[in-house]
Amino acid sequence: MEEGSLIIVRADGTNAVNGKLASVTISGNAKDGADAGSKVGPITEVITAGFDVKAVTLNPAVDANLTLGNEGGKAVSTLAAGASAGGISHAGSGDLATITTRAGKDDITLNAVYSPTAKAASVTTGAGDDKITVNADNNTNDNDVVGATLTVSAGDGKDTIVLATAQGTVNAVATNVNAGAGDDTVSIQTVVATTDVIDSGDGTDTVEVAGQTVVDEIEIRSPPATLSVSAKAADMVGPFRSPKTRSWDTTTLGALVNAIAIEHRYQAKIDPELGALQIPHLDQMAESDMALLTRRSPDLTAFAGDWVGGFLRLAFLLHRGLKNW
């Protein structure tokens, strides 16, 4: 088969009797195309599992661009490619929760959505320069799941791992990442807890944290070799605690918080409805912006009903890029 060809494998039938396709083995050789002499390109594979099939085993012998779906019933939640000989590129779906591949240059996107019956998501790849992107969502309709977990294991190679997990409003996703040996990059675009594990493995690695942070302390211990970095999302000392005298007239909650955020180089993300709340007049007499927000937070009951203390939380949490309070 020539490189760039399309293979379509689909189940026959859309009910519980027919269409039980759950295992696919694709083998053979990919022929170089018109650009003879260059690397043989991947084969595009569209796999449609049978009705109510939740796990598909696929082991291609060559690199594959994969699209995976099913004929109805229960959604496919597991892709098992642990015996594949080629790299797999998969753009992801909201139903897949577990992806396993073998050696090869994989490009995997996992778009898992947690639910009371689907609390675990994982991506495991073998050796190779892999790219893993996780868009796991534990905040669907503000109904987050207790006990949600995410596990990423990239194996050896120069891997890039991007974590963009939507945490729950109350229950966060417990995350465990092992990038394996090699010069890896782990980009964290979400909130991490002190109980989460981000292990970049052996090699010269880069761990990126979304947004700007202020590093308080760096500690190096050995043995074993351990690097601990203590940081916070913003500098809560200095000018933010310096006294000011001014008045705020005929403004809104959103405009006030934005103005303070800009002064201190924070970034405010404000719910439109809350940001539209009117503030007729507010005096700031020889007090810091931090003290102003703390002192005046109870007064918001006149504008925001039962949202007591929301002013303080809005000012101190939203500059971190958080959406939920």
C-alpha positions in Angstrom: 0.0 0.0 0.0 1.3 3.4 -0.9 2.0 6.0 1.8 -0.9 8.4 2.5 -3.5 5.7 1.6 -6.7 5.4 3.5 -7.9 2.3 5.3 -11.5 2.1 6.5 -12.5 -0.7 8.8 -16.0 -0.6 10.2 -18.3 -3.0 12.0 -21.2 -4.5 10.1 -24.5 -3.6 11.9 -25.7 -1.2 14.5 -27.2 -3.4 17.1 -26.2 -5.7 19.9 -26.4 -8.8 17.7 -24.2 -7.7 14.7 -21.2 -5.4 14.6 -19.0 -6.7 17.4 -15.7 -5.6 15.9 -13.3 -4.8 18.7 -9.9 -5.9 17.5 -8.0 -4.7 14.5 -4.5 -5.9 13.3 -3.1 -4.0 10.3 0.2 -5.3 9.0 2.3 -5.2 5.8 4.6 -2.7 4.1 3.9 1.0 3.2 5.3 1.9 -0.2 7.1 5.1 -0.8 5.2 7.5 -3.0 6.2 10.1 -5.6 8.8 11.6 -3.2 10.8 8.4 -3.3 13.9 8.5 -1.1 12.2 10.4 1.7 10.6 8.9 4.8 7.5 6.9 4.1 4.5 8.8 5.3 1.8 7.5 7.5 -1.4 5.6 6.5 -4.7 7.1 7.4 -6.9 4.7 9.3 -10.6 5.1 10.1 -11.7 2.5 12.6 -15.4 2.1 13.5 -16.1 -0.3 16.3 -19.2 -2.3 16.8 -22.3 -1.6 18.8 -21.6 -1.4 22.5 -17.9 -2.1 22.0 -16.0 -0.1 24.6 -12.4 -1.2 24.0 -10.6 -1.5 20.6 -7.3 -3.2 20.1 -5.3 -1.8 17.2 -1.8 -2.8 16.2 -0.5 -1.2 13.0 2.8 -2.1 11.6 3.4 1.3 10.1 2.8 4.9 11.2 -0.9 5.7 11.3 -3.2 8.7 11.5 -6.1 7.3 13.4 -9.7 8.2 13.7 -11.7 6.0 16.1 -15.5 5.8 16.6 -18.2 3.3 17.0 -21.6 2.3 15.5 -23.6 3.4 18.5 -24.6 2.1 21.9 -21.8 2.5 24.5 -18.9 4.7 23.4 -15.4 3.4 22.9 -13.4 4.4 26.0 -10.2 2.4 25.5 -7.6 2.2 22.7 -5.1 -0.6 23.2 -2.2 -0.4 20.8 0.5 -1.8 23.1 1.8 -4.1 20.4 1.9 -1.5 17.6 5.1 -1.3 15.6 4.5 2.2 14.2 3.8 5.6 15.7 0.1 6.6 16.2 -1.4 10.1 15.8 -4.8 10.4 17.3 -6.7 13.7 17.7 -8.9 12.4 20.5 -12.6 12.3 21.4 -14.6 13.0 24.4 -15.3 9.3 25.1 -11.8 7.9 25.1 -10.3 7.6 28.6 -7.5 5.1 28.2 -4.8 5.1 25.4 -1.9 2.7 25.3 0.7 2.6 22.6 4.2 1.1 22.1 7.5 2.3 20.6 7.2 4.9 17.9 6.8 8.6 17.5 3.2 9.1 18.8 1.1 12.2 18.7 -1.8 11.6 21.1 -4.5 13.9 22.2 -6.8 12.7 25.0 -10.1 14.6 25.4 -11.5 12.7 28.4 -14.6 13.8 30.2 -15.0 12.5 33.7 -18.3 11.1 35.0 -19.4 9.0 38.0 -18.8 5.9 35.9 -15.5 7.1 34.2 -13.2 8.5 36.9 -9.8 7.4 35.5 -8.0 8.7 32.4 -4.6 7.6 31.3 -2.1 7.8 28.4 0.8 5.4 28.2 3.3 5.5 25.3 6.5 3.5 24.7 10.0 4.7 23.7 10.1 7.5 21.0 9.8 11.2 20.7 6.1 11.5 21.7 3.7 14.4 22.0 0.9 14.0 24.5 -1.8 16.5 25.0 -4.5 16.0 27.7 -7.7 18.0 27.8 -9.4 16.2 30.6 -12.6 17.8 31.9 -13.8 17.4 35.4 -16.1 20.5 35.4 -18.9 19.5 33.0 -22.0 21.5 34.0 -20.2 22.3 37.3 -20.9 18.7 38.4 -17.3 17.6 39.2 -16.5 14.0 40.0 -15.0 12.8 43.3 -11.9 10.7 42.9 -11.0 11.7 39.3 -7.5 10.6 38.3 -5.1 11.3 35.4 -2.0 9.2 34.7 0.5 10.0 31.9 3.6 7.8 31.2 5.6 8.7 28.2 8.5 6.3 28.2 12.0 7.1 26.9 12.6 9.7 24.3 12.3 13.5 23.8 8.7 13.9 24.9 6.4 16.9 25.1 3.5 16.6 27.5 0.8 19.3 27.7 -1.7 19.2 30.6 -4.8 21.3 30.2 -7.2 19.7 32.7 -10.4 21.5 33.7 -10.5 21.0 37.4 -13.7 20.6 39.3 -15.1 23.4 41.4 -14.6 21.3 44.6 -12.9 18.0 43.6 -9.7 18.3 41.7 -8.1 15.7 39.4 -5.3 13.7 41.1 -2.5 13.8 38.5 0.6 11.6 38.1 3.0 12.2 35.3 6.2 10.3 34.4 7.9 11.7 31.3 10.6 9.0 31.3 14.3 9.3 30.3 15.2 11.9 27.7 15.1 15.7 27.3 11.4 16.2 28.0 9.1 19.2 28.2 6.1 19.2 30.5 3.8 22.1 30.1 1.3 22.6 32.9 -1.7 24.7 31.9 -3.8 23.9 34.8 -3.9 23.9 38.6 -1.7 21.4 40.3 -1.9 20.3 44.0 0.9 19.5 46.4 -0.2 15.8 46.2 0.2 15.7 42.4 3.3 14.1 41.0 5.2 15.5 38.0 8.3 13.4 37.3 10.3 14.5 34.3 12.7 11.5 34.5 16.3 11.4 33.6 17.7 14.0 31.2 17.7 17.8 30.7 14.1 18.6 31.2 11.8 21.6 31.2 8.7 22.0 33.3 6.6 25.0 32.2 3.9 26.5 34.4 1.2 28.5 32.6 1.2 32.2 33.4 3.6 34.1 35.6 4.8 32.9 39.0 6.9 34.4 41.8 9.5 32.0 43.1 9.9 32.1 46.9 12.5 29.4 47.4 14.6 26.8 45.6 15.9 23.9 47.5 18.3 21.2 46.2 18.7 18.0 48.2 20.8 14.9 47.6 20.7 11.9 47.8 18.4 11.2 46.1 18.7 14.2 43.8 15.6 16.4 44.5 14.8 19.9 43.3 12.0 21.7 45.2 10.6 25.0 43.9 8.2 27.1 46.0 6.2 29.6 44.0 3.0 31.6 44.0 0.8 33.0 41.3 1.4 36.6 42.2 3.4 38.8 44.5 1.1 39.6 47.4 3.5 41.9 49.1 5.1 45.2 48.1 2.8 47.7 46.3 -0.3 45.6 46.8 0.1 46.2 50.5 1.1 49.9 50.2 -1.3 52.6 51.5 -3.3 54.7 49.0 -5.9 57.4 49.3 -8.5 57.7 46.5 -12.2 57.3 45.8 -14.1 55.1 43.4 -17.2 56.7 41.9 -20.0 55.3 39.7 -18.1 52.2 38.7 -18.7 48.5 38.5 -17.1 45.5 40.3 -15.5 44.4 37.1 -14.0 47.8 36.4 -12.7 48.2 39.9 -11.0 44.8 40.0 -9.6 45.2 36.5 -8.1 48.6 37.5 -6.4 47.2 40.5 -5.2 44.1 38.6 -3.6 46.3 35.9 -1.8 48.4 38.5 -0.1 45.4 39.9 0.3 43.5 36.6 -2.2 40.9 37.5 -4.7 39.4 35.1 -8.4 39.5 36.2 -10.9 37.1 34.7 -14.3 38.1 35.8 -17.7 36.5 35.4 -19.7 39.0 33.2 -22.7 39.0 35.5 -20.7 39.6 38.7 -18.5 42.2 36.9 -21.6 44.2 36.0 -22.5 44.8 39.6 -22.7 48.6 40.3 -20.7 50.3 43.0 -21.9 53.9 43.4 -19.1 55.1 45.7 -16.2 53.6 47.5 -13.5 55.5 49.6 -9.9 54.2 50.0 -8.3 56.3 52.7 -4.7 55.5 53.5 -5.1 51.8 53.0 -3.7 49.3 50.6 -5.6 47.8 47.7 -5.4 44.5 49.6 -6.9 46.0 52.7 -9.6 47.8 50.7 -10.8 44.6 49.1 -10.7 42.8 52.5 -12.5 45.6 54.4 -15.2 46.2 51.8 -16.0 42.6 51.0 -19.0 42.4 53.4 -20.5 45.5 51.8 -21.0 43.5 48.6 -24.1 42.0 50.1 -25.9 45.2 49.1 -24.9 44.5 45.5 -24.5 40.7 45.2 -27.1 39.3 47.6 -25.8 36.2 49.3 -22.4 36.4 47.6 -20.7 37.4 50.9 -17.0 37.6 50.7 -17.0 37.3 47.0 -15.1 40.5 46.5 -12.1 39.3 48.3 -12.1 35.9 46.5 -12.6 37.7 43.2 -9.6 39.9 43.7 -7.2 37.3 45.0 -8.2 34.2 43.0 -9.1 35.5 39.5 -5.7 36.9 38.7 -4.4 33.4 38.8 -6.6 32.6 35.9 -9.2 30.6 37.8 -12.8 30.6 36.7 -14.5 29.0 39.6 -14.8 30.3 43.1 
